[in-house]
Amino acid sequence: MRNPFEKMPTILLADEIIDKAFRRAEKAASAFTPRGNIISKARQREELRVRTVSNVTRDSLRKVLDRTPGVSTLPPFYQELLDTLVDKRMFHKALASINWAIKTIRGLEERYVEKIRYSRDPKEIAKLRREFYGRVASILKDINDNLEYLNKARDVLKDMPVIDLTLPTIVIAGHPNVGKSTLLRKLTNAKPEVATYPFTTKGINVGQFEEHWLKYQVIDTPGLLDRPISERNEIEKQAILALRHLGKLVIYIFDPSEYCGYPIEDQMHLFEEIYEEFGDFPFIVVLNKTDIASEDKIRKVEEFLQRRGIKSLRIAAEKGIGIDELKSKVIEIIKPEMEAIARSMGKTEGE
Ligand SMILES: Nc1nc2c(ncn2[C@@H]2O[C@H](COP(=O)(O)OP(=O)(O)OP(=O)(O)O)[C@@H](O)[C@H]2O)c(=O)[nH]1
């Protein structure tokens, strides 16, 4: 799946829509040669103006609705993300106001066309058309704040990371500088895709890799799973929730060399927090930078994990040491899921 907001158009604001609609109506009226007596001509010309203004306005607004996915139609991951990036309620309200404007303008169009058709006075006919213009303009101005809001939301949402929701997803966690991006690069052949999020200055790294003929995905979210929960704000908590919807497996990285700048005691503490938060997930714990870490520190971390009944794997991501073994472990855990996907794909193809 691609970013569901990718196709969201630039949204014209009230003044721009009004200008465009009125200009089109004048153009249509000047190119049109009405027939009949003076009353009939006035009726035809003004009806054309009213219909054109209504059509152009409603088309502009409908385009926004058509190309913007409704909140409730999105998978949970994107719903959480939406709420993290923009206010889901405001977003929903803005779309609803556009819907309201379309319906109201359509209703007014019918009423004014009818009034114009019944009027016998060219002056009154022109006045009715002006009145209709005024009402359309005021409806658009009423929803202008919402249009502005959607435009801002669009700028944020169209840059959402392209994360494939159908792929089994591995979430990488651990303190900054322990080697998360290095490991992601080693696990995935692809150049990690980086998209910026407001909750992290660095963006999110996504890489995919293929084993046999099935793909899976590795995500590293700097700023999210690398600090104690007490330091996280609401937005970050929500983003973690989004990760929970998506992830299938957590790879937790320790850096027993402490070159990352965090003593192993801090790392153990953070591990406990993440382990609790993702308690229902399978975990693979790796000890990175074993090429430079002291055996003493490595042992300390291993013993800490063993006390909790957790096995760990020694690696040195930069040198590629232990990566194959790690991949096998990943496959072992994810394989049942991959097979299920393969079965469902086979089924669809066979049908
Ligand atoms: N000696 C050694 N250095 C490593 C190893 N893995 C990563 N590094 C180094 O550790 C530093 C941090 O690695 P990153 O992969 O950027 O760490 P990160 O966890 O992604 O960092 P943030 O994105 O800042 O959270 C870099 O200078 C790497 O070159 C390793 O196995 N051995």
The ligand as an ORCA input file, in Angstrom:
! r2SCAN-3c Opt
* xyz 0 1
  N      32.795     -0.876     16.551
  C      31.527     -0.930     16.118
  N      30.877      0.195     15.857
  C      29.597      0.102     15.419
  C      28.957     -1.136     15.228
  N      27.699     -0.901     14.811
  C      27.572      0.428     14.726
  N      28.704      1.050     15.083
  C      28.961      2.490     15.118
  O      28.174      3.072     16.113
  C      27.763      4.380     15.725
  C      26.243      4.513     15.830
  O      25.642      3.664     14.878
  P      24.218      3.976     14.250
  O      23.877      2.817     13.416
  O      24.225      5.315     13.643
  O      23.385      3.992     15.571
  P      21.825      4.305     15.774
  O      21.407      3.500     16.926
  O      21.117      4.124     14.499
  O      21.891      5.804     16.155
  P      20.685      6.839     16.169
  O      20.055      6.745     14.814
  O      21.408      8.121     16.422
  O      19.804      6.411     17.270
  C      28.288      4.593     14.342
  O      29.464      5.335     14.386
  C      28.578      3.182     13.844
  O      29.597      3.172     12.912
  C      29.715     -2.329     15.517
  O      29.263     -3.463     15.388
  N      30.980     -2.152     15.965
*
